[in-house]
């Protein structure tokens, strides 16, 4: 992960390791089994991720975080443009899929050195293209640099409809993530 900070982007192995650490931290916030309330961060981005001396990833800046229940919606439109899930802009969304979306943006950034689009609203042509044709988006420069495995996991994590988006459990079972 330290190599990721020194370069514009990471190699596949460093990106995988970074995402495993991020997944573990996000999963800790959302665990259903724990007594404490489940938490959604709502502003996951590289600037809010910190690495300890022991290479453990810590999530910081919980200023926009909220407790959540899977059965209830969140209403506050918040987060950093470019990392915010599209459903957040509707003002009615669930916490876990919104944070998973942000993890997907971070993964893309680790692999390519840039974010896939400025904002996740259809006002932005790159995002509108993603919503209408992921195969056409694949032809764009930064997307071409992704391996097929990386493209497939990014596609699942950045599904525009939260109902079809990968969950933490889905990510853990993905062959790219296990490999």
C-alpha positions in Angstrom: 0.0 0.0 0.0 2.9 2.4 0.6 3.9 1.9 -3.0 0.4 3.0 -4.0 1.0 6.3 -2.2 4.4 6.9 -3.9 3.1 6.3 -7.5 0.1 7.6 -9.4 -1.4 4.1 -9.3 -0.7 0.6 -7.9 0.2 -2.6 -9.6 -2.5 -5.3 -9.4 -1.0 -7.0 -6.3 -0.7 -3.8 -4.3 -4.3 -2.8 -5.3 -5.5 -6.2 -4.2 -3.8 -5.9 -0.9 -5.1 -2.4 -0.4 -8.7 -3.5 -1.2 -8.5 -6.4 1.2 -7.5 -4.0 3.9 -10.3 -1.6 3.0 -12.8 -4.4 2.7 -11.9 -5.6 6.2 -12.2 -2.0 7.7 -15.6 -1.4 5.9 -16.9 -4.8 7.0 -16.0 -4.0 10.6 -18.2 -0.9 10.4 -21.1 -2.8 8.9 -21.0 -6.1 10.9 -24.5 -7.4 11.6 -23.4 -9.6 14.4 -22.0 -6.9 16.6 -23.9 -5.3 19.5 -23.0 -1.8 18.5 -25.0 0.0 15.8 -23.9 -0.5 12.2 -22.2 2.5 10.7 -22.0 3.8 7.1 -19.1 6.2 6.5 -20.6 8.1 3.5 -17.3 9.8 2.6 -14.8 7.0 1.8 -12.0 8.4 -0.3 -8.2 8.0 -0.3 -7.8 11.1 1.9 -9.8 9.4 4.7 -7.7 6.2 4.7 -4.6 5.9 6.9 -2.0 3.2 7.2 -0.5 2.4 10.5 3.2 1.4 11.1 2.0 -2.3 11.1 0.4 -1.8 7.6 -3.1 -1.9 9.1 -5.6 0.3 7.3 -7.7 2.7 9.4 -10.6 4.7 8.2 -10.8 8.3 9.5 -13.0 11.4 9.4 -16.4 10.0 10.5 -18.0 13.5 10.3 -20.6 12.3 7.7 -21.0 8.8 9.2 -24.4 7.6 10.2 -25.8 4.6 12.1 -28.0 2.5 9.8 -30.4 -0.4 9.8 -30.7 -2.5 6.6 -34.5 -2.0 6.7 -34.4 1.8 6.7 -33.3 4.4 4.2 -30.8 7.2 4.8 -31.8 10.7 3.5 -28.9 13.1 3.8 -27.2 13.9 0.5 -23.5 14.0 1.4 -20.0 12.9 0.5 -17.3 13.9 -1.9 -18.3 14.2 -5.6 -16.6 11.5 -7.6 -16.9 9.0 -4.7 -20.6 9.3 -4.0 -23.0 6.6 -5.1 -25.6 7.7 -7.6 -28.5 6.8 -5.3 -27.2 9.2 -2.7 -28.2 12.1 -5.0 -31.8 10.9 -4.9 -31.9 11.5 -1.2 -33.1 7.9 -0.5 -30.5 5.2 -0.1 -29.0 2.4 2.0 -25.7 2.8 3.7 -23.9 -0.4 2.8 -24.3 -0.1 -1.0 -23.2 3.5 -0.9 -20.0 2.7 0.9 -19.3 -0.3 -1.5 -19.6 2.2 -4.4 -17.0 4.4 -2.9 -14.7 1.3 -2.5 -15.2 0.6 -6.2 -14.1 4.2 -7.1 -11.0 3.8 -4.8 -10.2 0.4 -6.5 -10.4 2.0 -9.9 -8.2 4.8 -8.8 -5.7 2.4 -7.3 -5.5 0.5 -10.6 -5.5 3.4 -13.0 -4.3 6.5 -11.1 -7.6 8.4 -11.8 -11.2 8.3 -10.8 -13.6 7.0 -13.5 -15.8 10.2 -13.7 -16.2 13.6 -12.0 -19.6 12.8 -10.4 -22.0 9.9 -10.5 -24.9 11.7 -12.1 -26.0 11.4 -15.7 -25.1 15.1 -16.2 -21.5 13.9 -16.6 -20.9 12.1 -20.0 -18.5 9.5 -18.6 -21.0 8.4 -16.0 -23.9 8.5 -18.4 -21.9 6.3 -20.8 -21.2 3.8 -17.9 -24.9 3.6 -17.2 -25.8 2.9 -20.8 -22.9 0.8 -22.0 -20.2 -0.7 -19.9 -18.8 -2.4 -22.9 -18.3 0.9 -24.7 -16.8 2.4 -21.6 -14.3 -0.5 -21.6 -12.8 1.0 -24.8 -11.8 4.2 -23.1 -8.1 4.7 -22.3 -8.1 4.3 -18.5 -10.6 1.4 -18.6 -8.5 -0.5 -21.3 -5.7 -0.7 -18.7 -7.8 -2.9 -16.5 -7.4 -6.7 -16.7 -10.6 -8.6 -17.5 -10.8 -9.7 -13.8 -10.4 -6.2 -12.6 -13.0 -4.9 -15.0 -15.5 -7.5 -13.9 -15.1 -6.7 -10.2 -15.2 -3.0 -10.8 -18.3 -3.5 -12.9 -20.0 -5.4 -10.1 -19.0 -2.9 -7.4 -20.0 0.1 -9.5 -23.3 -1.2 -10.7 -25.4 2.1 -11.0 -28.4 0.4 -9.5 -27.7 -0.3 -5.8 -30.0 -3.4 -5.9 -27.5 -5.1 -8.3 -24.3 -3.9 -6.7 -21.9 -6.4 -5.1 -22.0 -6.7 -1.3 -19.0 -7.1 1.0 -19.8 -10.9 0.9 -19.8 -10.9 -2.9 -16.5 -9.2 -3.0 -15.0 -11.7 -0.6 -16.1 -14.6 -2.8 -14.8 -13.0 -6.0 -12.0 -15.0 -7.7 -9.9 -11.9 -8.2 -10.1 -11.1 -4.5 -9.4 -14.7 -3.4 -6.5 -15.0 -5.9 
